[in-house]
Amino acid sequence: MHTNKEKLFKGIKLMGGTLFLLVAAPIILNSSFKNQDHPLFIPVLGIGLILFVAAIYFGFKGIKTLMRALFDD
């Protein structure tokens, strides 16, 4: 039983992107809540929420890819 290195590197890339999203989403949401009187409050809030959902999605996808790389035949 050998590790599929291509899948492993793909999973590591996905987890790196997830880490970026996990840092960026709270920063964007925090800045949107600090500027609630600004006309761009709703679009920035929407972007922050989309980034949160993307972080969760790519996190699960990255873990799934890593598990397949390590344990699938």
N, C-alpha and C positions, 0 to 999 in steps of 0.2 A: 504494500500500500504506500503510494507516494503522494506527496502534496502537489496539487496542480498550481504551478507558480504563476501562470497567467491569471487565473482566477484570484489567487492570493493578492497579487499586486493591484488588481481591479478593486478588490474589497478594501485594501489599504487606502487607495485613492478616494473611494467613496467615504470612508471614515474620516479622511482628512477634510473633505468638503463638508461633511457633517460638523466637524469641529469648527470650521469657519462660520457656518450658519448658526451654530449654537452661541457664538460670540456676537455675531452681527445682529441677529434678531432682537435680543434684549436691548442693545444699544439704540437701535432704530425705534423700538417701541418706547423706550424711556424718553428719547428726544421728542417723539410725537406727543407724549403726555405732558411734557414740560411746556409745549407750545400749543395748547388747546385753542387759543384765540387766533392762531394763524390760519389763513385760508387753506393751506395745504395739509391741515391736520388729518382729514379723512383719508387722502391718498397715502400719506406716510404711515398711518395706522394700518391701512390695508396691506401695504408692502411688508410691514413688520409681521403681521399675522400670517401672510403667505410664506415668509421666511421661516417662521416657527413650524408651520405644517411641513414645509420642505425638509427641515432639519429632522423631524420625526420620521418622515418617509425614507429619506436617504440613510438615516441611522439604521432602521430595520433592514433596508435593502443591503447595506454594507455588512451587517452582522450575518445576514443570510448568505451572502456571497462568500464571506470568510469561512463560514461553517461548511459550505459546499466544497470549498477549496481544500479544507483540511480533512473532511470525513467522507466525501463522496468518492466513488470509484471511477 
